[in-house]
Amino acid sequence: MSVDKTTVAKIARLSRINVPEDRLEPLAEELNGILNWIAELDELETDNVEPLASVTGHALPLRDDAVTDGNRLDDILSNVPEGASGFFVVPKVVE
């Protein structure tokens, strides 16, 4: 896969990022370098590799999976612009 100036401009527009015209070509080259590096990873043999969470081999500490409210409702609601009856009040969004 190859990325050109047109594709970079489209990605920038969709991302709502202002990219000057003189930066489109260098960004395309950088993205192509990243994609080429990712393509090199496809050459690795990973069929017999076990998934892991850590390279150190240490187990992660476990805790009880208990649902709590944290007893911090007042602290949490003190940060919101508007709250009502213990809930966040947000603008209605309808499309």
A tleap script that builds the chain and sets N, CA, C and O, in Angstrom:
source leaprc.protein.ff14SB
mol = sequence {
  NMET SER VAL ASP LYS THR THR VAL ALA LYS
  ILE ALA ARG LEU SER ARG ILE ASN VAL PRO
  GLU ASP ARG LEU GLU PRO LEU ALA GLU GLU
  LEU ASN GLY ILE LEU ASN TRP ILE ALA GLU
  LEU ASP GLU LEU GLU THR ASP ASN VAL GLU
  PRO LEU ALA SER VAL THR GLY HIE ALA LEU
  PRO LEU ARG ASP ASP ALA VAL THR ASP GLY
  ASN ARG LEU ASP ASP ILE LEU SER ASN VAL
  PRO GLU GLY ALA SER GLY PHE PHE VAL VAL
  PRO LYS VAL VAL CGLU
}
set mol.1.N position { 0.842 -1.176 0.000 }
set mol.1.CA position { 0.000 0.000 0.000 }
set mol.1.C position { 0.889 1.241 0.000 }
set mol.1.O position { 1.907 1.307 0.689 }
set mol.2.N position { 0.471 2.207 -0.787 }
set mol.2.CA position { 1.249 3.436 -0.891 }
set mol.2.C position { 0.338 4.633 -0.643 }
set mol.2.O position { -0.816 4.653 -1.071 }
set mol.3.N position { 0.872 5.621 0.049 }
set mol.3.CA position { 0.126 6.828 0.369 }
set mol.3.C position { 0.715 7.977 -0.435 }
set mol.3.O position { 1.932 8.165 -0.460 }
set mol.4.N position { -0.157 8.753 -1.099 }
set mol.4.CA position { 0.316 9.907 -1.858 }
set mol.4.C position { -0.215 11.199 -1.232 }
set mol.4.O position { -0.918 11.172 -0.222 }
set mol.5.N position { 0.138 12.334 -1.853 }
set mol.5.CA position { -0.278 13.631 -1.321 }
set mol.5.C position { -1.788 13.748 -1.226 }
set mol.5.O position { -2.306 14.311 -0.262 }
set mol.6.N position { -2.498 13.223 -2.211 }
set mol.6.CA position { -3.959 13.313 -2.226 }
set mol.6.C position { -4.559 12.566 -1.043 }
set mol.6.O position { -5.495 13.050 -0.406 }
set mol.7.N position { -4.020 11.388 -0.753 }
set mol.7.CA position { -4.524 10.592 0.361 }
set mol.7.C position { -4.238 11.290 1.689 }
set mol.7.O position { -5.089 11.298 2.578 }
set mol.8.N position { -3.059 11.872 1.829 }
set mol.8.CA position { -2.719 12.591 3.057 }
set mol.8.C position { -3.658 13.787 3.236 }
set mol.8.O position { -4.119 14.054 4.346 }
set mol.9.N position { -3.941 14.504 2.152 }
set mol.9.CA position { -4.849 15.649 2.228 }
set mol.9.C position { -6.246 15.197 2.637 }
set mol.9.O position { -6.914 15.879 3.415 }
set mol.10.N position { -6.697 14.050 2.120 }
set mol.10.CA position { -8.018 13.537 2.475 }
set mol.10.C position { -8.062 13.121 3.947 }
set mol.10.O position { -9.026 13.422 4.651 }
set mol.11.N position { -7.023 12.433 4.407 }
set mol.11.CA position { -6.957 12.022 5.820 }
set mol.11.C position { -6.950 13.250 6.720 }
set mol.11.O position { -7.633 13.272 7.744 }
set mol.12.N position { -6.188 14.268 6.350 }
set mol.12.CA position { -6.120 15.495 7.144 }
set mol.12.C position { -7.485 16.179 7.188 }
set mol.12.O position { -7.907 16.662 8.238 }
set mol.13.N position { -8.174 16.220 6.046 }
set mol.13.CA position { -9.497 16.851 6.015 }
set mol.13.C position { -10.481 16.080 6.877 }
set mol.13.O position { -11.236 16.683 7.639 }
set mol.14.N position { -10.487 14.746 6.770 }
set mol.14.CA position { -11.392 13.928 7.570 }
set mol.14.C position { -11.082 14.039 9.059 }
set mol.14.O position { -11.985 13.955 9.891 }
set mol.15.N position { -9.802 14.228 9.397 }
set mol.15.CA position { -9.383 14.360 10.795 }
set mol.15.C position { -9.520 15.787 11.304 }
set mol.15.O position { -9.293 16.062 12.482 }
set mol.16.N position { -9.891 16.682 10.413 }
set mol.16.CA position { -10.002 18.105 10.737 }
set mol.16.C position { -8.680 18.659 11.266 }
set mol.16.O position { -8.636 19.408 12.242 }
set mol.17.N position { -7.593 18.258 10.576 }
set mol.17.CA position { -6.256 18.741 10.912 }
set mol.17.C position { -5.795 19.627 9.765 }
set mol.17.O position { -5.848 19.221 8.604 }
set mol.18.N position { -5.348 20.818 10.081 }
set mol.18.CA position { -4.868 21.735 9.055 }
set mol.18.C position { -3.423 21.386 8.720 }
set mol.18.O position { -2.523 21.585 9.537 }
set mol.19.N position { -3.207 20.868 7.520 }
set mol.19.CA position { -1.862 20.524 7.068 }
set mol.19.C position { -1.530 21.417 5.875 }
set mol.19.O position { -2.221 21.360 4.858 }
set mol.20.N position { -0.495 22.233 5.980 }
set mol.20.CA position { -0.112 23.091 4.855 }
set mol.20.C position { 0.289 22.255 3.632 }
set mol.20.O position { 0.747 21.119 3.757 }
set mol.21.N position { 0.107 22.837 2.479 }
set mol.21.CA position { 0.391 22.135 1.216 }
set mol.21.C position { 1.840 21.643 1.151 }
set mol.21.O position { 2.095 20.557 0.629 }
set mol.22.N position { 2.789 22.423 1.673 }
set mol.22.CA position { 4.198 22.031 1.590 }
set mol.22.C position { 4.554 20.882 2.537 }
set mol.22.O position { 5.648 20.328 2.427 }
set mol.23.N position { 3.660 20.506 3.468 }
set mol.23.CA position { 3.914 19.386 4.394 }
set mol.23.C position { 3.268 18.084 3.918 }
set mol.23.O position { 3.514 17.036 4.515 }
set mol.24.N position { 2.441 18.116 2.850 }
set mol.24.CA position { 1.743 16.912 2.404 }
set mol.24.C position { 2.708 15.844 1.896 }
set mol.24.O position { 2.578 14.674 2.258 }
set mol.25.N position { 3.663 16.228 1.072 }
set mol.25.CA position { 4.611 15.250 0.512 }
set mol.25.C position { 5.497 14.628 1.590 }
set mol.25.O position { 5.656 13.407 1.602 }
set mol.26.N position { 6.090 15.431 2.511 }
set mol.26.CA position { 6.883 14.807 3.581 }
set mol.26.C position { 6.046 13.879 4.469 }
set mol.26.O position { 6.535 12.836 4.903 }
set mol.27.N position { 4.796 14.248 4.742 }
set mol.27.CA position { 3.941 13.374 5.537 }
set mol.27.C position { 3.635 12.081 4.799 }
set mol.27.O position { 3.577 11.015 5.411 }
set mol.28.N position { 3.440 12.167 3.497 }
set mol.28.CA position { 3.195 10.963 2.702 }
set mol.28.C position { 4.403 10.033 2.773 }
set mol.28.O position { 4.243 8.818 2.886 }
set mol.29.N position { 5.606 10.593 2.707 }
set mol.29.CA position { 6.823 9.771 2.804 }
set mol.29.C position { 6.931 9.119 4.184 }
set mol.29.O position { 7.301 7.949 4.289 }
set mol.30.N position { 6.607 9.872 5.245 }
set mol.30.CA position { 6.659 9.307 6.595 }
set mol.30.C position { 5.648 8.176 6.758 }
set mol.30.O position { 5.966 7.127 7.319 }
set mol.31.N position { 4.439 8.391 6.269 }
set mol.31.CA position { 3.416 7.353 6.373 }
set mol.31.C position { 3.800 6.113 5.561 }
set mol.31.O position { 3.560 4.989 6.002 }
set mol.32.N position { 4.388 6.306 4.393 }
set mol.32.CA position { 4.845 5.164 3.599 }
set mol.32.C position { 5.944 4.395 4.327 }
set mol.32.O position { 5.995 3.167 4.261 }
set mol.33.N position { 6.824 5.119 5.022 }
set mol.33.CA position { 7.858 4.446 5.813 }
set mol.33.C position { 7.258 3.608 6.929 }
set mol.33.O position { 7.705 2.489 7.183 }
set mol.34.N position { 6.246 4.150 7.594 }
set mol.34.CA position { 5.578 3.403 8.663 }
set mol.34.C position { 4.888 2.171 8.098 }
set mol.34.O position { 4.988 1.084 8.668 }
set mol.35.N position { 4.191 2.332 6.983 }
set mol.35.CA position { 3.494 1.191 6.369 }
set mol.35.C position { 4.478 0.127 5.887 }
set mol.35.O position { 4.187 -1.066 5.970 }
set mol.36.N position { 5.634 0.545 5.388 }
set mol.36.CA position { 6.655 -0.425 4.972 }
set mol.36.C position { 7.203 -1.189 6.170 }
set mol.36.O position { 7.447 -2.392 6.080 }
set mol.37.N position { 7.396 -0.506 7.281 }
set mol.37.CA position { 7.875 -1.169 8.494 }
set mol.37.C position { 6.845 -2.182 8.989 }
set mol.37.O position { 7.204 -3.283 9.406 }
set mol.38.N position { 5.569 -1.809 8.942 }
set mol.38.CA position { 4.511 -2.738 9.351 }
set mol.38.C position { 4.479 -3.942 8.416 }
set mol.38.O position { 4.246 -5.064 8.865 }
set mol.39.N position { 4.709 -3.726 7.130 }
set mol.39.CA position { 4.732 -4.835 6.171 }
set mol.39.C position { 5.884 -5.794 6.482 }
set mol.39.O position { 5.763 -6.998 6.256 }
set mol.40.N position { 6.994 -5.270 6.996 }
set mol.40.CA position { 8.105 -6.142 7.384 }
set mol.40.C position { 7.709 -7.066 8.527 }
set mol.40.O position { 8.189 -8.197 8.605 }
set mol.41.N position { 6.840 -6.596 9.408 }
set mol.41.CA position { 6.394 -7.425 10.527 }
set mol.41.C position { 5.585 -8.632 10.054 }
set mol.41.O position { 5.532 -9.651 10.742 }
set mol.42.N position { 4.951 -8.519 8.873 }
set mol.42.CA position { 4.192 -9.644 8.329 }
set mol.42.C position { 5.095 -10.833 7.989 }
set mol.42.O position { 4.620 -11.965 7.894 }
set mol.43.N position { 6.375 -10.582 7.809 }
set mol.43.CA position { 7.304 -11.651 7.448 }
set mol.43.C position { 7.692 -12.528 8.641 }
set mol.43.O position { 8.250 -13.609 8.456 }
set mol.44.N position { 7.401 -12.073 9.858 }
set mol.44.CA position { 7.764 -12.828 11.051 }
set mol.44.C position { 6.867 -14.040 11.230 }
set mol.44.O position { 5.670 -13.987 10.946 }
set mol.45.N position { 7.454 -15.134 11.705 }
set mol.45.CA position { 6.720 -16.358 12.000 }
set mol.45.C position { 6.212 -16.281 13.439 }
set mol.45.O position { 7.001 -16.331 14.382 }
set mol.46.N position { 4.898 -16.159 13.604 }
set mol.46.CA position { 4.324 -15.998 14.944 }
set mol.46.C position { 3.312 -17.083 15.287 }
set mol.46.O position { 2.538 -16.927 16.231 }
set mol.47.N position { 3.308 -18.175 14.539 }
set mol.47.CA position { 2.304 -19.225 14.771 }
set mol.47.C position { 2.437 -19.857 16.144 }
set mol.47.O position { 1.419 -20.151 16.770 }
set mol.48.N position { 3.639 -20.079 16.637 }
set mol.48.CA position { 3.839 -20.764 17.910 }
set mol.48.C position { 4.169 -19.814 19.056 }
set mol.48.O position { 4.702 -20.245 20.079 }
set mol.49.N position { 3.864 -18.540 18.903 }
set mol.49.CA position { 4.148 -17.554 19.939 }
set mol.49.C position { 2.890 -17.373 20.785 }
set mol.49.O position { 1.819 -17.053 20.269 }
set mol.50.N position { 3.036 -17.584 22.086 }
set mol.50.CA position { 1.913 -17.429 23.003 }
set mol.50.C position { 1.672 -15.944 23.284 }
set mol.50.O position { 2.624 -15.177 23.422 }
set mol.51.N position { 0.412 -15.541 23.369 }
set mol.51.CA position { 0.140 -14.157 23.748 }
set mol.51.C position { 0.593 -13.883 25.174 }
set mol.51.O position { 0.538 -14.770 26.027 }
set mol.52.N position { 1.046 -12.649 25.439 }
set mol.52.CA position { 1.504 -12.334 26.779 }
set mol.52.C position { 1.111 -10.919 27.159 }
set mol.52.O position { 0.917 -10.060 26.300 }
set mol.53.N position { 0.997 -10.694 28.444 }
set mol.53.CA position { 0.663 -9.369 28.955 }
set mol.53.C position { 1.904 -8.626 29.413 }
set mol.53.O position { 1.889 -7.399 29.520 }
set mol.54.N position { 2.981 -9.356 29.684 }
set mol.54.CA position { 4.197 -8.730 30.160 }
set mol.54.C position { 5.392 -9.573 29.734 }
set mol.54.O position { 5.312 -10.801 29.712 }
set mol.55.N position { 6.481 -8.928 29.401 }
set mol.55.CA position { 7.676 -9.658 28.997 }
set mol.55.C position { 8.483 -10.135 30.194 }
set mol.55.O position { 9.424 -10.912 30.035 }
set mol.56.N position { 8.125 -9.677 31.397 }
set mol.56.CA position { 8.893 -10.052 32.580 }
set mol.56.C position { 8.474 -11.403 33.143 }
set mol.56.O position { 9.232 -12.012 33.898 }
set mol.57.N position { 7.282 -11.888 32.793 }
set mol.57.CA position { 6.825 -13.162 33.310 }
set mol.57.C position { 6.167 -13.075 34.669 }
set mol.57.O position { 5.757 -14.096 35.220 }
set mol.58.N position { 6.054 -11.870 35.225 }
set mol.58.CA position { 5.395 -11.702 36.515 }
set mol.58.C position { 3.889 -11.696 36.329 }
set mol.58.O position { 3.378 -11.174 35.339 }
set mol.59.N position { 3.190 -12.273 37.278 }
set mol.59.CA position { 1.739 -12.258 37.236 }
set mol.59.C position { 1.222 -10.921 37.755 }
set mol.59.O position { 1.808 -10.321 38.657 }
set mol.60.N position { 0.131 -10.470 37.180 }
set mol.60.CA position { -0.469 -9.231 37.630 }
set mol.60.C position { -1.253 -9.473 38.908 }
set mol.60.O position { -1.879 -10.524 39.050 }
set mol.61.N position { -1.237 -8.535 39.838 }
set mol.61.CA position { -2.004 -8.728 41.070 }
set mol.61.C position { -3.499 -8.727 40.761 }
set mol.61.O position { -3.974 -7.933 39.950 }
set mol.62.N position { -4.229 -9.621 41.414 }
set mol.62.CA position { -5.663 -9.720 41.203 }
set mol.62.C position { -6.404 -9.069 42.357 }
set mol.62.O position { -5.890 -9.012 43.474 }
set mol.63.N position { -7.587 -8.587 42.099 }
set mol.63.CA position { -8.452 -8.028 43.137 }
set mol.63.C position { -9.845 -8.587 42.912 }
set mol.63.O position { -10.153 -9.107 41.840 }
set mol.64.N position { -10.677 -8.476 43.925 }
set mol.64.CA position { -12.056 -8.919 43.788 }
set mol.64.C position { -12.761 -8.058 42.753 }
set mol.64.O position { -12.609 -6.836 42.731 }
set mol.65.N position { -13.529 -8.709 41.903 }
set mol.65.CA position { -14.278 -7.998 40.874 }
set mol.65.C position { -15.645 -7.630 41.442 }
set mol.65.O position { -16.657 -8.250 41.117 }
set mol.66.N position { -15.652 -6.619 42.286 }
set mol.66.CA position { -16.878 -6.202 42.957 }
set mol.66.C position { -17.289 -4.830 42.451 }
set mol.66.O position { -16.461 -3.930 42.319 }
set mol.67.N position { -18.566 -4.682 42.172 }
set mol.67.CA position { -19.093 -3.414 41.695 }
set mol.67.C position { -19.409 -2.528 42.902 }
set mol.67.O position { -20.167 -2.918 43.791 }
set mol.68.N position { -18.817 -1.332 42.919 }
set mol.68.CA position { -19.102 -0.368 43.973 }
set mol.68.C position { -19.293 0.997 43.333 }
set mol.68.O position { -18.860 1.230 42.205 }
set mol.69.N position { -19.932 1.878 44.045 }
set mol.69.CA position { -20.088 3.242 43.531 }
set mol.69.C position { -18.927 4.126 43.954 }
set mol.69.O position { -18.838 5.278 43.529 }
set mol.70.N position { -18.047 3.607 44.775 }
set mol.70.CA position { -16.884 4.359 45.216 }
set mol.70.C position { -17.170 5.332 46.333 }
set mol.70.O position { -16.248 5.907 46.911 }
set mol.71.N position { -18.445 5.523 46.643 }
set mol.71.CA position { -18.849 6.444 47.706 }
set mol.71.C position { -18.242 7.841 47.528 }
set mol.71.O position { -17.878 8.494 48.507 }
set mol.72.N position { -18.135 8.292 46.282 }
set mol.72.CA position { -17.528 9.600 46.004 }
set mol.72.C position { -18.422 10.432 45.095 }
set mol.72.O position { -17.924 11.252 44.324 }
set mol.73.N position { -19.727 10.233 45.176 }
set mol.73.CA position { -20.659 10.923 44.299 }
set mol.73.C position { -20.522 12.439 44.400 }
set mol.73.O position { -20.506 13.124 43.378 }
set mol.74.N position { -20.424 12.967 45.610 }
set mol.74.CA position { -20.308 14.423 45.777 }
set mol.74.C position { -19.019 14.957 45.162 }
set mol.74.O position { -19.020 16.026 44.551 }
set mol.75.N position { -17.911 14.214 45.322 }
set mol.75.CA position { -16.635 14.642 44.724 }
set mol.75.C position { -16.718 14.657 43.200 }
set mol.75.O position { -16.216 15.573 42.550 }
set mol.76.N position { -17.351 13.640 42.646 }
set mol.76.CA position { -17.450 13.530 41.185 }
set mol.76.C position { -18.348 14.630 40.639 }
set mol.76.O position { -17.991 15.301 39.671 }
set mol.77.N position { -19.509 14.818 41.252 }
set mol.77.CA position { -20.445 15.823 40.752 }
set mol.77.C position { -19.963 17.250 41.001 }
set mol.77.O position { -20.491 18.183 40.396 }
set mol.78.N position { -18.984 17.442 41.865 }
set mol.78.CA position { -18.466 18.791 42.075 }
set mol.78.C position { -17.676 19.278 40.868 }
set mol.78.O position { -17.413 20.474 40.751 }
set mol.79.N position { -17.292 18.376 39.965 }
set mol.79.CA position { -16.505 18.739 38.788 }
set mol.79.C position { -17.343 18.980 37.542 }
set mol.79.O position { -16.814 19.459 36.540 }
set mol.80.N position { -18.630 18.665 37.571 }
set mol.80.CA position { -19.442 18.772 36.361 }
set mol.80.C position { -20.047 20.165 36.255 }
set mol.80.O position { -20.348 20.788 37.273 }
set mol.81.N position { -20.229 20.660 35.030 }
set mol.81.CA position { -20.852 21.966 34.863 }
set mol.81.C position { -22.308 21.975 35.333 }
set mol.81.O position { -22.776 22.969 35.890 }
set mol.82.N position { -23.024 20.868 35.108 }
set mol.82.CA position { -24.418 20.810 35.518 }
set mol.82.C position { -24.773 19.371 35.878 }
set mol.82.O position { -24.480 18.442 35.126 }
set mol.83.N position { -25.400 19.201 37.022 }
set mol.83.CA position { -25.831 17.883 37.464 }
set mol.83.C position { -27.229 17.964 38.035 }
set mol.83.O position { -27.669 19.030 38.467 }
set mol.84.N position { -27.947 16.815 38.037 }
set mol.84.CA position { -29.300 16.783 38.585 }
set mol.84.C position { -29.582 15.390 39.117 }
set mol.84.O position { -29.399 14.407 38.399 }
set mol.85.N position { -30.014 15.289 40.341 }
set mol.85.CA position { -30.404 14.019 40.972 }
set mol.85.C position { -29.281 12.989 40.923 }
set mol.85.O position { -29.543 11.797 40.766 }
set mol.86.N position { -28.049 13.430 41.055 }
set mol.86.CA position { -26.921 12.514 41.072 }
set mol.86.C position { -26.459 12.070 39.692 }
set mol.86.O position { -25.716 11.094 39.585 }
set mol.87.N position { -26.884 12.768 38.618 }
set mol.87.CA position { -26.501 12.407 37.259 }
set mol.87.C position { -25.857 13.599 36.574 }
set mol.87.O position { -26.037 14.739 37.003 }
set mol.88.N position { -25.104 13.339 35.504 }
set mol.88.CA position { -24.558 14.385 34.663 }
set mol.88.C position { -25.675 14.893 33.755 }
set mol.88.O position { -26.468 14.100 33.248 }
set mol.89.N position { -25.742 16.197 33.550 }
set mol.89.CA position { -26.690 16.777 32.606 }
set mol.89.C position { -25.890 17.190 31.379 }
set mol.89.O position { -24.945 17.973 31.473 }
set mol.90.N position { -26.285 16.648 30.215 }
set mol.90.CA position { -25.582 16.936 28.963 }
set mol.90.C position { -26.605 17.412 27.933 }
set mol.90.O position { -27.793 17.120 28.069 }
set mol.91.N position { -26.159 18.142 26.903 }
set mol.91.CA position { -27.092 18.591 25.874 }
set mol.91.C position { -27.656 17.396 25.102 }
set mol.91.O position { -26.975 16.387 24.917 }
set mol.92.N position { -28.894 17.523 24.661 }
set mol.92.CA position { -29.536 16.488 23.872 }
set mol.92.C position { -28.934 16.502 22.474 }
set mol.92.O position { -28.784 17.563 21.867 }
set mol.93.N position { -28.591 15.324 21.966 }
set mol.93.CA position { -28.007 15.208 20.643 }
set mol.93.C position { -28.905 14.297 19.810 }
set mol.93.O position { -29.045 13.112 20.113 }
set mol.94.N position { -29.501 14.841 18.778 }
set mol.94.CA position { -30.377 14.064 17.910 }
set mol.94.C position { -29.950 14.328 16.471 }
set mol.94.O position { -29.815 15.478 16.054 }
set mol.95.N position { -29.741 13.258 15.723 }
set mol.95.CA position { -29.366 13.397 14.324 }
set mol.95.C position { -30.445 12.832 13.452 }
set mol.95.O position { -30.323 12.851 12.227 }
savepdb mol mol.pdb
quit
